[in-house]
Amino acid sequence: MSAPGAPTPGASSSGEPQGPEGRRPRVVLGVGGGIAAYKACELLRLFTESGHDVRVVPTREALRFVGEPTWAALSGNRVSAEVWDDVHEVPHVRIGQRADLVVVAPATADLLAKAAHGLAGDLLTSTLLTARCPVVFAPAMHTEMWEHPATRANVATLRERGSLVIEPAVGRLTGADSGRGRLPDPADIFAYCRRVLAPGAPAGSGADSGGASQGLAQDVQGQDMRGRDGHGRTALGREARAATLPGHEVPAQEIAGQGGPGQGVAPPGGEAAAPDPSAPRDGGASPDASSVRGRRDLAGRRVVVSAGGTREAIDPVRFIGNRSSGLQGYALAETAAARGAEVTLISANVTLDDPAGVKVIRVESALDMREAVLEAAAHADAVVMAAAVADFRPAVQAGSKIKKTDSVPEPIYLVKNPDILAELCDRRRDEPESMPAVIAGFAAETDDVLANGRAKLRRKGCDLLVVNQVGAGLAFGTPDNAAVVLGADGSATEIPKGPKHALADVVWDLVAARLPEPGNGGAPAS
Ligand SMILES: Cc1cc2nc3c(=O)[nH]c(=O)nc-3n(C[C@H](O)[C@H](O)[C@H](O)COP(=O)(O)O)c2cc1C
C-alpha cells in the first residue's frame, strides 16, 4: 500500500499533486454522524498535507461528534452542513459539480440509506446527487447494522450505480463490541482514494467543463468514463481498451519469433517485438499512476483473487513453501477494488496489510486454498489465481516436531496437490451458469517461458494465463514485474517491465473485455 502523505500520482515536478488543468485536486470529504467521525480528521490531514484542496461537508449529526471549527481549521475552507449558508454561491450544487473526488468517511447506515434513495435534505446528500466524479463511501457502524438486509440493499444499490463502497474492517466498535463494521484505517482509505484519483481521467467538475449536465465524460484516450452513481455502469469496449491498455494486445504471431499459438516465442523484455509506441503505457510510472482515474468498469462485478504462497506442513513447525510475497496478488485485489469490483482475496501466508475495501480470507495450505477458492468462485464473475500453490505436499504430516537424531532422517514422501486452476475450469465446463465467466491463472517460469505457458494454458483450460519469467529483478518479492498474457483465443499481450499495479490494471482490462455484459446472455462486453 502506498505511503500516506506521499504525493498524489500525477504529481508535478515540485511533488504537488495535480488535478485537471494543473490545479490541486478538489476533494469533498463528507462526514457522517458516527463515532468514527474523529478519524476523518486524520484522513483530512493526509489529504491536505499531500496538497489536495479539501472541502469538508459534515452532516448535522456529524457536527455533534466533531465541531465545525475543527474541520474549518484543518481544511482551511468554509464548513457547513446546510444548504442555507452562502446561498448566493449555490453550494448544494456547486460543491459536487466542482469536485474531483467525493469521499464519505464515516458513512453511517443512515447516510448510506439516504444516498441510495437519492434524498437531498442537507448539503452532503445534495452534493452526492450533483457530483459527477468518483464517489467513495467508507462505511462504519455496528455489525448488526452493516449486515441488516436494508443496509445490504442500500450498499448494493450504490455499487450498482458505480459508487465505490469500501468494506468496513473487523475490530473494536463503539462500547465493548467488536466485529465487522469498523472504519478502515484512514491511511488505507487515503491510499484507496489516491488510486481512484490517479491521472488520466476527466475533471470531475461539470461546472468548469460543462460535463455535469452531460453526466458523461471522456478521458484523454477517449474512454467512456460514465458509470458514476446514477449513470449506469461502464464496460470497457474493445476499441477503448485498445487505446487505453498500458500493455499492448497483439495477435500472437506479431510477437517476434512467434509462429502462432502453441509455439515458443521470446520472453518479455527479450527478443519480443517492440510494443506499439502509440499505445499508452505506464513506462516506470508509480503504481498508482497506472489506474485511469475514476474508471469503474468492474462496478457490480464480483472477483476473486488468490495471492501469496501456500505452505505444506512437514510437522507443526516445518513446511515446504515458496518465495511468493503476495505483492502481485494484492496489487490485483487493490486495482480491482479501485475499479469498483467487489473483491474477495484468498491470501496464503502474506505479511502485507489487508487492502482497503477487500474481503480477505486467510489460508495456509493448498488444500485450504482449494476450499476457499472453490467456495468464493461459485458466486464470482471472474477469478484470477495469482497465488503460488505448491504442486506437492508431504504424504504424512508428523503430529509433533521431528526430532534431530544421530541417524539419517526418514525420507519425506510427497503426494500431488489438487490443481485448483484446472479444477475451476473443469467445474465451469460442467456447470457454466454457476461458475466465473473469466478464469485467469499465473505461470512463473524459469525457462522456455512462453512455450511452457502455452502448454499450461491448454492443459488448464483457462481464458487467460499471465506468464512471467522468474528472476532478473522480476516476479517474486520485487515491486516490478513483466509478463505476456496469453489468451485462449490465441492472443498475446505483452506487458513490459513496470510496477505490479500497472500489470494488474492490464490483466483487469483483459478480464473486463471478456466478461459478459450484464444481462447479455453470456456475450462478452466488447
Ligand atoms: C454515540 C453514538 C455513536 C454512533 N455511531 C454510529 C456509527 O458508528 N454508525 C452509524 O451508522 N450510526 C451511528 N450512530 C447513529 C447515528 O448517529 C444516527 O443514525 C444518525 O442519524 C446518523 O446521521 P447521519 O445520517 O448524519 O450520518 C451513533 C449514535 C450515537 C449516539
The ligand as a Tripos MOL2 file, in Angstrom:
@<TRIPOS>MOLECULE
LIG
   31    33     1     0     0
SMALL
NO_CHARGES

@<TRIPOS>ATOM
      1 C1        -22.5590    7.6550   20.3400 C.3       1 LIG1
      2 C2        -23.1790    7.3130   19.0160 C.ar      1 LIG1
      3 C3        -22.4330    6.6570   18.0740 C.ar      1 LIG1
      4 C4        -22.9790    6.3140   16.8440 C.ar      1 LIG1
      5 N1        -22.2140    5.6550   15.9320 N.ar      1 LIG1
      6 C5        -22.7400    5.2810   14.7450 C.ar      1 LIG1
      7 C6        -21.9520    4.6180   13.7990 C.ar      1 LIG1
      8 O1        -20.7760    4.3480   14.0070 O.2       1 LIG1
      9 N2        -22.5340    4.2580   12.6300 N.ar      1 LIG1
     10 C7        -23.8360    4.5260   12.3580 C.ar      1 LIG1
     11 O2        -24.3030    4.1530   11.2870 O.2       1 LIG1
     12 N3        -24.5900    5.1900   13.2370 N.ar      1 LIG1
     13 C8        -24.0880    5.5800   14.4270 C.ar      1 LIG1
     14 N4        -24.8700    6.2530   15.3230 N.ar      1 LIG1
     15 C9        -26.2330    6.6030   14.9530 C.3       1 LIG1
     16 C10       -26.2070    7.8480   14.0640 C.3       1 LIG1
     17 O3        -25.6580    8.9330   14.7780 O.3       1 LIG1
     18 C11       -27.6240    8.2020   13.5680 C.3       1 LIG1
     19 O4        -28.1260    7.1720   12.7540 O.3       1 LIG1
     20 C12       -27.6090    9.4910   12.7960 C.3       1 LIG1
     21 O5        -28.9110    9.8220   12.4050 O.3       1 LIG1
     22 C13       -26.7330    9.3930   11.5550 C.3       1 LIG1
     23 O6        -26.6590   10.6620   10.9680 O.3       1 LIG1
     24 P1        -26.0530   10.9110    9.5290 P.3       1 LIG1
     25 O7        -27.0530   10.4230    8.5320 O.co2     1 LIG1
     26 O8        -25.8830   12.3750    9.5010 O.co2     1 LIG1
     27 O9        -24.7780   10.1880    9.4400 O.co2     1 LIG1
     28 C14       -24.3230    6.6320   16.5550 C.ar      1 LIG1
     29 C15       -25.0700    7.3220   17.5130 C.ar      1 LIG1
     30 C16       -24.5100    7.6620   18.7130 C.ar      1 LIG1
     31 C17       -25.3370    8.4230   19.6960 C.3       1 LIG1
@<TRIPOS>BOND
     1     1     2 1
     2     2     3 ar
     3     2    30 ar
     4     3     4 ar
     5     4     5 ar
     6     4    28 ar
     7     5     6 ar
     8     6     7 ar
     9     6    13 1
    10     7     8 2
    11     7     9 ar
    12     9    10 ar
    13    10    11 2
    14    10    12 ar
    15    12    13 ar
    16    13    14 ar
    17    14    15 1
    18    14    28 ar
    19    15    16 1
    20    16    17 1
    21    16    18 1
    22    18    19 1
    23    18    20 1
    24    20    21 1
    25    20    22 1
    26    22    23 1
    27    23    24 1
    28    24    25 2
    29    24    26 1
    30    24    27 1
    31    28    29 ar
    32    29    30 ar
    33    30    31 1
@<TRIPOS>SUBSTRUCTURE
     1 LIG1         1 GROUP 0 **** ****
